[in-house]
């Protein structure tokens, strides 16, 4: 699975029933390297949309190599290690943690 395919799973992996009615967010993912690209994930009206390209004003920006991001999502790379070593850069850790609380982990 490449990064684009992985990000598209957000539309089904995010537990929208746990989102507050007024909870919104725009997350820009900038994933470099093979299988990467720029993506916008938008939370609005208890729905999740994933689009290619960067749109809107982000509440959080996530930058990483596509391979590192895939390793992080699949449990092959520890989140703590990824952040400490600079493999994943995040503009607002609090926004990302709030967002991540609604995920269903990959199996």
C-alpha angles and dihedrals in degrees: 000000000000126000094263092054090045093052091049088061088067088081089066102024097058111087098229091184088069093054117101113242091246097039112124137166143160116211122190115204115195107186117178129203134033113348092012134108141141120301138175121212113193127193113196136140091005090300134111124217126185117198133176113245130029117287135165129012108303124231086199136013122205120195126184145127109277092239092052092049092051090048090051093050094046094049096250091113123047113235091224092051092045092054096041092050093045094243089129122034121196127186095206118022092183092056091047092050091049089050093046091053088073096054129112105215121241115258 
